[in-house]
């Protein structure tokens, strides 16, 4: 049975990157508990548009928890407080009638605000770019599938590759670190034979890029692991550190 609730929304509004922002309060009446929080923002934006006001800017794309595009801090939690859930999968049934919901953007020097809840997360793309490519001579396409990979390594690599690059780990970390993101990206290739030829170069260049882009360092708070919508484990950070140390001692890459 469809249920409706009424809420008070406190949403961060900021017109331009270098302009001072502030929280603004909006009533949200008769909101269906069957819709997601992004769809709730659509409803609010429709009302604002009809009133001739500027709609709330927020990031979104697939709305299926796949693309990693959406993201905002809801009541102090990146993507909300539901475990293993992206913002677009956070439904209004997790809130109660009369609740006040505070929604703000990711907070990180490396993620400058574009407008309202939308931030520039291209720094994550630049970390990936710094890692470069893999080079494997496989012959025909079927030959690539003939490379033997242990089941345990394949499983761990797939777990790391589940990262969607949303940036929730950065938003959750008190140091605004991208170590979980970088660790996942380095781990999933370091575990596979296809990723080994450039492993040293990849680890060094990605970590150098992460530092240069203004991300903080890891202090083992584990907030990143708790808030990650794909539940990426911090063991990937440990693996990344091992890869970096090995590369620093035995590689000529700088």
N, C-alpha and C positions, 0 to 999 in steps of 0.2 A: 504494500500500500504506500502510495506516494505521500511523503510528509514534508511540511514546509516549516522553516524556521526564520526568525528575524535576528539580525546581527548588527553589531556596530563595528565598522572597519576603520582602522587607523593605518593609512597607507602613505608611504614615503613618496613625496612629489618633488621633482627637481627638473626644471625645464631644460637646462643645458649642463654640460660637463663641469664647467668652472663656476656655475652659479650656486648660491647657497640653497639647500633644500630644507624641507620640513615635513613633519607628519600632518596629514589632513584627515578629518573624520568624515565618514560617509555612512549613512544608514543603508542597510541592505534588508529589505522587507520581503517576506514570502519567498524565500530561497528554497528551492527543492533540494532535499537531501540526496537525491539521485545524481546530481551533477557534480563535476569536479570543481576545484577552486578556480581553475582557469576559466571554466564556463561561467562561474559566478562573477568573475571579473568582466567577462563579456557582457553579462546582464547589467552590471554597474556602468560599463562604458556606453552601452546603448542608452541608458538613462541620461548620462552626462552629455552625450551627443544631442539628444532631443532637447536638452536644456541649453544648448549652445556652448557647452563647456568643453575643455580639452580632455579627451579620454586618457586613461592611464596607460602608459607604455609598459609592456612587459614582453619577455622573450617566450616564444613558443613555436612549435612546428608540428611534429607528428602527433603529439598528444596521446601517445601509446607507450611512453616510458622507454623508447628506443633511441631517439636521436640525441638526447642530452642537451637540447636547446633550452628547455624551460628551467627556471630556477629563481627562487626568492626565499628569503628567510621568513618563516611563519611562526609567530610567537617564540622567537629565539632559536628556532631549529631550521637549518637549511632543508628545503623540501617538506617541512613540517615534521611532526614528531612520530609519524608512523614509520616503522622499521622497513627498510627495503622498498621504499616508495618514492617515486619522483613526484614533483609538484603537480604534474598533469594527471597523476593517478590518485591524488589526495582528494577524496570525496567529502562533501559537506555533511555526510552522516556521521563523521568523526567529531562534529561540533554540536553544541547544544543550543537550544533557543535562548537568546539573550546574551550569548557570548560576545566578548570583544576580541577581535582578531587583529593582530599587529603584523603588517606585511612590509618588509623592507628588502632592498637589494643585497646581493653579495657584497661584503665589505673587505676589500683588499686593495692595496696600492697598485698591484698588478692588474686589477680589474676596474678601471675607471668607469664611473657611471656615465652612460650616454644620455639617458632620460628616465626619470622615475625609477622603475624596477629593472630596466634594461641596462646591462653592463657590457663592456668590451672584454670578451674572454679570448681574444685572438692570441694572447700570450701563451696559452696552452698549445695552440697550433704552431707557434714558433719553437716551442720545446720539441715537438714532434719533428718539425723540419730540421732542427739541429741534429736529430738522430740519423738522418739520411735514409738510405734504402738498404735492402739486403740484395746480395748478388749470388744467385745459385744457378749453376748450369744444369738444367734438368732434362734437356732434350725436348721431347714432345710432352704435351700436357699430362698424359698418363704416367710418365716417368716421375713427375713430382710427387705423385701419390705413392710411389714405390719406395720412398725414403723411409726406412724403419724408425719409428719413434715409440719409445716405451709408453705404456698406457698411463703410468703415473705422471710422467713428464707432460704428456698431452693434456691430461686433466688439469694440471697446475697451470699450464699455458693458457688453456681455455678460460679458467677462472680469472686469470689476470687480464685476458683480452676482453672480458665482459665490461670493462671500464668504458663508459660512454662519454667521458670528458666533459661532464656538466659543470665541474668546479665546486661541487658541494664540499669536497674535502678541504679546499682552500678557505671557503667561507666558514667552515666549522672550526678550523685550526686557530688557536689563539695567536699563532705566529704567522698566519696566512701562508702556510707552507704548501707547496705543490708536490711534496715528496710521495704521497700515495699515488697521485696521478702519474708522476714520472716513474715511480717504482713499478706500477702496473705495466706501463708501456715498455720499459726496459726488460722486465721479467718475462713477459710472454714471448719475446724473441730470444732472450738468453737461454730459455729452457728448450728451445728447438734447434735442431742441427742447422736449419736454414739461416738462423740468426747468429751463428757463432763466428763466421769470418769477420764481421764488422763489430763484434761485441764490445771490444775495448774502445774503439772509436766512438761507438754509440753512447756508452756510459759516460765517458768524459765530456763529450760535446753536449749531451742533454743536460747534465748537471751544471755545466758552465753556463748554458743558456738560462736555466732556471734561476741561478744566482743573479745573472745580469739583468733579468727581467723584473727583479725586485721582490721575489717570493722569499718568505722566511725559511728558517731551518726547522727540522723536526726535533721536538723535545719530548717525544713519546707520550703525549697527552691522550692519544687514541680517539680523539673526537672525530677524526676523519673516518676511521673505520666504522664508528657508530652511525654516522650520518650518511655514509655512502649508500645511494639507492640500489647499487648492485652488490653491496656487502663485500667489497674488495678487502682482503686481509692485509694487515700491516706486515705480514711476513714478506710481502713484496718489497717493502722498504728495506728490510734486512738484506734481501737478495740483491737489491740495487746497490747497497753500500758495499757488499762483497765484490760485485762486478766492478765498481769504481776503484776499490782498493787494489784489486788484481790488475786493472788497467793502469793504475798509477805506478805500480812497481815494475810491470813487465812490458808496458807499451811505450812506444816513442811518441804517441799522440799527446798533444798538449792543447 
